[in-house]
Amino acid sequence: MLNARMLNARTLNARMLNARRACSARKRDRRLRGGRGRLAVSLRVAVIGAGPAGATAAYCLAKAGVEVDVYEASGGVGGLARSVGLWGQTVGLGPQHFFSTDPRVNELWLEVIGGDYEMVEPVTRIHPPRAALSTARLGALIRQWQRAQATPPTFAHLRAALPTFAHPGVALSTSRLGARIRQWQRPRTALPAFAHLRAALPTFAHPGAALSTSRLGALIRQWQRPQATLPTFAHLRAALPTFAHPGAALSTSRLGALIRQWQRARTALPAFAHPRQGPGEVYSRMCEFVEKQGGRVHLNTPVARLVLDDGRVTGVQLNNDGVREHDHVVSSMPLAVLTGRLPDVPAEVAAAGAQLTLCNTVVVFLRTNAQSVFPDTWVNVRDPDLHTGRITNFDNWVPAAKHGEPETILALEYWCTSEHDFWRWEDEEYVRFAREELIDTGLVEAGEVLDGVALRVPKSIPVYRESQLQHQAVVEEHLKGLAGLEVIGPHGPFARNRQDFSILMGLLAAENIVEDAGHDLWADPATHAHPATSRITATGLAY
């Protein structure tokens, strides 16, 4: 009990000291500004990281006349949203895309990119798809039933037999399933209803809807035409509850509405705007603007430590060039890394930061001579026999990024920790491994893969654990007490690897420095939501 009381007292004293330091820092900043919202004296600000958040913060600060230095550890800007030039084409690190409904974010994005973008209609799916019951297998099952049964088979028989199939995801077949319905109708005076289907598949919600051969066949054909994979009974089952009148007969118009809803659900993402020169073009232009305004963008320049003076961050120490003094520091480093770059960190804070572990990304680009390899923008892989988690097909993004090259570039993504042997492989091993996995998916033939390139992105994704919020709260408490520091980015207060969120955090951080806006960047993102909505279209911004 005594130890607990002493710990609580220490924590309370630390919080009071941090509050006094923060108040003193705010007063100092106001003197520099000559009042709220005005810069009376030029400020020097360091921005750590040139990803979407850091580049946006630097851009907005430069617009306000602030002297900005951007320190980027890698050799390029954009972070995971960077553009990569390969084999005469421009690609990204997987399906990195931008979409927002926030007018502030959209206006800023269009301000930078202008009209140099195209709209992408994303199509995604999961591999392997739910295995479909083939027409041959269904026909064989029906014939087997017919030989053994005196009465025509029902969906109840189908349900009973499904577990015997190697592929339980039942695909709808027009002719054979229609024939089965007609067979079932003949000995009965009443039309079969979804109640009969519900008896076989109990999760159907609307038992009164009549089942019609021709209408169901038309529905199946509608489903099959626009889809790359066959619809299954699971899709029908999921969509049936949307009927407004449970007892209503099955009609073409109602089923048309049902299928349109299913199609929308299959492509969960709306159309988004994509720069013609890849996702990193926006952030490259932001950094170019910073340099035109007199700022500096230092590539291959990691920050070794942050410099503190009486609870205030006053600059950064570089590996190769001593200490650089700054009035403010904006950090988009992961919290785990940032904690390790601070001097005199309490033991409990250092321990909590060490628990916020990070994962590395390996992207393997494969060049193929196949065209229109598959219709999807990207494919999420859920095959336990494969190690890749996602495959991106850059043929289905922006045509201008291909620069007239005929080959198709695919990107396979892998994730691992620094301790894993996979992280230490040679480039040739990555390419060979990814090629074998791509062929195993059946998306390309063995002879269609020409060559490949591997690209490593260290400490790119947080590893989520149940205790993450607990450890993050300890780190947050310490960082919030440091004046002159703004923490942003996808690994900052909220781990969201989305460009729109990162852009917003960079914008708000700049407002905190220039206007003393007081945005709480540690607060729930919902607190920063704009009351209006907008979206980017092919012709500009629509409200």
N, C-alpha and C positions, 0 to 999 in steps of 0.2 A: 504493500500500500504506500509506504514511504517513497519507494522508487517511482511509483506511478505519479505521486503528487509532485515529486521533483521534476519528472519529465514534463508534466503538464505545465508547471511553472516556467520551465525553460522554453517550452513551445510558445507560451503566452508572451514572454519577454521578447522572443525572437519576432513574433508577429507585430508587437508594438514598435520595435526598432525598425522593422521593414516598413511599417506604415509611416513613421516619421521621415525615413529616408525618401520614400516615394513622394510625400508631400513636399519636402524640400526640393526634390528634383523637378516637380511640376512648377514650383515657384520660379526656379532657375530658368526653366524653358520659357515661361511667360516673359521673363525679363529679356531673354534673347529675342523673343518675338515682338516685344513692345506692346504686348496685349494679346488677347485671344485672336487667332486666325491671321496675324500679320507677322511676316519675317522681317524683323528690324536688323538682324545680324545674320550673315550667311551661316548656315548649318552644314556641317560635314557629317555624312551618314555612311556607315558601312552596311552593305547588304551581303549576307552570307548565303550563297547559293543562287544560281541563275536559272532555276526551274520556273514553272508558271508563277508561283507565289513571289519568289525573289525578283524575277524580271519585272513583274507588275509593280511591285513596291518601288523598285529603282526607277521605272518609267514615270510613275506618278510623282515621285519626289523630284525627278529632273524637270518635269513640267512646272513644278512650283518653284524652281530656281535653287533647289538644294544641290550642293556638291556631293556627288554620289560615287562611291567606290564599290564595285561588285566583285566579290571573291568567289570564284567557282573552282572546285577541286578537280573537275574533269576537264577535258579538252573542248567541250562544246556547251551550248546553252540549250535550255528546254527540259532538262531532267529526263524523266521517262517520256515526256512529250516531244523529244527532240526529233529532228528530221535527219535521215541517213541517206547518203548517196551511194547506190550500189548498182553496178552493171548498167550505168546510164540512166537509171531511174531514181526517183525519190520516194522513200518509204519511211515508216515510223517503227517504233519498237513495239510491234503488235498493234492491236486495235485502239490506239490512243486517239480519242476524239473529244470534241468540245460540244456541249449543249447546255443551255441555261435559259431560264425564264425570268431572270433578274434583269430589269432594264439597265441598271448601272453596269453590270458585267457585259451585257450584249453591246451596249453603246461603246464601251471601252474597246471591246474586241473588234468591232467594225471600224472604230477610229484608227486602229493600228493596221488592220489588213485591208481596209477599203473594200473594193469589189473583187479582190483577187481570191475568190473562193468559189466552190461549187457545192451544191446540195447532194448529200449521200442518203439514199434510202437503205438503211441497214437491214440485212437479213441474217439472222443467226439461228443456230440450232445446236443440239447436243449430240455428240458422237460417243458411243453408237446410239442410233435412234432406237426407240422401243421396237423390239423385233416384231415384224409383221407376220401374221399367219397367212401363208401363201394360198393362192387359189387351189393349187394342187393338193396341198395338205387338207384344206377345208373340204374339197370335193371327196377326197379319200375317206375322210371322217364321216361325211354324210352317207356315202355309199355303204360304208361299214355299218352305220346305224340302220340304214334301210334294209339291209340284208337280215339284220338281227331283230328288227322291231316290226310289229304288226301295224303300228300307228306311225305317222310321219314324225320325224324328229322335231323337237322344239328347242328354243333357246336354253331351256333348262338342261337339255341333253348337252348342248354346246358348253354351257357353264361347267357341267360335271366333267366333261372331257378335256377342258382347257388345261388342267394341270399335267395332262399326259403329253402335251406338246412341248417341244424344246423351246419354242418361241411363243410365250403367252400373250404378247401384245397383239390383239386381234385386228387385222386390217380388213376394212370393208371392201368386199368384192361385188361389183354391180351384177353381173349376169348370174353367177352361182348363188349369191345370197338372195337375189330376186327370185330365182327359181325355187329356192327353199321356202320363201314366204308364200309363193303361189301354191306350193304343195301343202303348206300348212293351212292355207285359206280354204282349200277345196272341201275338206270334210266338216267345215264349220259354217254356221249361218252368220255369225258375227265377224266383223273385221278384227284381226288381231290388233291389240293396243300395246302401248308401251308398258302397260301393266304386265303383259306376258314377258316382255323383255326384262322388266324389273324383277320378275320372279327368278330370272336367271342371273341378272346382275343387280342386286338389291339396292345399289346406290342411285338408280334412276329415280328421279323425284316426281315425275308427272305421269301417273298411271292412266289418266284418261285420254291421252293423245293417241289418236288412231294411227296404226302403222299401215302405210300404203306402199305397194310394190313400186309403182312407177315414181312416186314422189321420193321415196327413199333412194331409188336408183338414181334419180336426177341429182339428189343431194350428194350421193357418193361421187358421181361424175364431176360435180362442181368442186368437191373437195380435192379430187385427184388432180385436176388440171393445174391449179396454181401452186400446188405444194410439191416440194422436192422429196418429201417423204410421205408415205401413205398414212392417211388418218386412221386412228385406231378407235375402238369403242371407248377408250379412256377419254379421247377428245369429245366424243358425243356425250358421254356421261358428265363431263365437266361443264359442258355448255347447256345441258337441258334445264338446270335450275333457273336459267334466265327467262324462261317462258312466263309471261304475266298471268296466264290463265291455265292452271294445271289441267283442267278438263277439256281444253280446246283441242280440236282435231289437228293432226299434223298437216301443215299446209306449206306450199312452196315459199310463200313470202316469209312465213315464220322461220322456216329452215334456212332461207337465204340470210335473214338477220342473224341466225345462229352461226352460220358458217363465216359471215363477215366478222363476227366477234371473235371466233376462234382464230381467224387469220390475223387479227390485230394482236391477239394474245401471243401468237407464235413469234411475231416480231415485236418484242417488248419495247424497243427503242424507237422514238420518233425520228423523222428525218433530221439530220444535223448538217451544219455548215462546216466545210473542211477546206483549209487553204490548199491552193493548187501546188504549192511547193512543200507539202507535208505539214504535220502538226506543229513542228518547231518554228515555222516561218514567223508566226506571231511574236514569239519570244526573241527571235533573232532581230526582228525589226525594233522591238522595245529596247534591246541592248544597243543597237546602232543609234537610236535616238539619244540614249544616255551619253554616248560618246560624243555625239554632235553637240550636246549641251555642255560639254567640257568635263563630263564624268569619265570614269575609267572602268573597264571590264577586264579583270585579271583572270585569265583562264589558266588551268593547271596550277592554281594557287590555293592550296588548302589552308585553312585557319587552324593553327596549332592550339592557341588558347585565347580566351577573352580576358581583357585587362580590366581589373576592378579597382576602384578607389572609393573607400568609405561607402560600400554598398551600391555604387553606381558603375555601370559598364562604360568605360572611357575609351575603349579601343580594342584592337585585335593584334595578336602576335602571330606573325607568319613563320613558316618553316625556314624560309630562305632570306628574309629581309627584315628582321627585327620587329619593332612595335609601330603600329600606325594608330594615331590618335583620332578619335571621332566623338562627336557629340551624342550620337545615338548609334545603336547597332540593331539591325533587323536580321533575325536568324531564321532560316528555313531548314536548318539541320534537324535531323531526327532527334527527339528528346534524349534518347540513349547516348547519342554522340555529343550533344550539347552539354549534357551533365558532365561528361568526361573532359570537356574543354574549359571548365570553370575552375578557378583556384579556390582552395580552402573550402571545399564542399563538405558539409557535415557527413558523418559516416552513414547515417540512415538515408540521406539523399543519394549518396553515391551507390549504396546497396540497391535502392529502388530503381535508379537509372540503369544499373546493370541487369535488372530483370526485364527491362523493356528491350528485348532482343529483336534483331532485324534479320530479314531474309534477303538473299541475293537473287538476282534475276540473270538468267542466261537466255539470250535470244539467238536462235540459229536460223539464218536466212538461207533458203534453198532456191536456186534458179532452175526452173523447169522449162522444157520446150513445149509443154502442153498449153493449150489455150482454153479458157473457160473450164478450169479444172473442176470447180464446183460453184454453184450459184450463190453461196453464202459470202457475206462480208467477212465473217469469222465464225469459227466452229469451237464451241466449248467441249473439251474432251473429258469424258467421265468413264473411260475404259480402265479398269484396274490393271490391265496388262500393259498399259502405256504410261510413260512418265511425263510426257508433255501435257500441259493443262489447257493449251489454246493454240489454234492454228489460224493465222490470218492470211487471207487471199487478197493481195493488193491490186489484183486485176479488177476487183469490184469496188474500188474506192473512187479516186478522181482520175479520169483518163489523162489529164494534162501531166500528171506526175510520172507517167510512163515515158514521156518524151519520145514517143514513136517507137520504142523498143518492143519487139514482138513477144519476148519471153515473159513468163509469169513468175513473180517472186512470192514465195510463201514464207511465213515466219512461224516457227515453233517456239513456244515459251516454256522455260523450265525454272523452278525455284528451289533453292537449297540454302542451308546455313553455311557459314564460312568454315565450320569444322568438318563438313561433309567432303568426302573424296571427290565427288562430282565437281566441286568448285575448283579443283586443282587440275582438271583435265586439260589436255592440249586442244587447240582449235580443231585439228584433224579428227580427234576422237569425238568432239561434239557433232561435227558435220556428219561423220559416219553413223553415229547413233541416231541423230535426227532423221537422216535419210531412211534408215531401216524402219523407224517408227512411222514415218509418213507412208511408206509402202505398205506397212501392216494395216493402216487404216483403210486401204483400198481406194484412197482418193486419187492416187497416181500410180502409174506403172513403173517398174524398176528402171526401165531405160529412159524415162522422161526426166530424171533428175540430172542436171548437168554439173553443177558444183554448188559450193556453199561457203558461208562465212559465219563465224560465231562472234557474238558481242556480249561482254559481261558488264553488268550494272551492279556494283556492290551496295549493300545496305539500302535496298530500294523499297522494301515492303515490310511493315511491322508484322511480327508473329503474335497473333492474338491468343491470349490465355485468359482464364477466368480471373486471375489476380491482376490483370493489366490496369484496370481503373484504380485499384488500390495503390499500386506502385506509381501510377501517373499522378495521383493526387498528392503524393509526397513530393514529387518533383515539381509539380505546379506550385505548391505552397512556397517552395524556395525561390523559384524563378519569378514569381509575381512580386517578391520583395526586392528584386534588383531593378533599380531605376535605369532608364536609358536603354532598355532592352525590349524589343517587340518580337514575340515568338509566333511564327506563322508556318504555313506549308502543310503538305499532306500528312506529315508525321508530327505536327505540332499539337495544339490543344485537342484537336479532333483528327483522328487518322482517316482522312478521306482522300483517296487517290483520284480526285476528279479535278479537271482543269477549272471548271467554273467556280468551285469552292476555293481553290488556291488563288485564283484571280481576285475574288472578293476579299480574301484575307489580306492580300498584298495591297489592295486599294484602301482598306480600312486602316492598315498599319501606317500607310503614308498620311492619311488624314489625322491619325493620332499625333504624328510628329509635326506636321505643318499647321494644323488647325487646333491642336489640343482637343480633338473631338471626344476623347474619353471612351472609345469603343472598347468593350471588354472582349478581347480576342479569345479568352478562355471560356466565355459563356456558350451556352447551347447555340448552334447555328441558327435555330429558329428565331432567336432574338434579333438577328441581323436581316431577317427577311424583308424584302421591299413590298409595300402594299400593292403595287401595280405589278402586272406581268407583261412579258413580251416574248417574242420568239424571232429568230433570224430566218428569213425566207430567201428565195432566190433573188428577190428584188430589193432586199433590205430588211429593216426592222419593222415588225408588225406588233402593234399594241392591242 
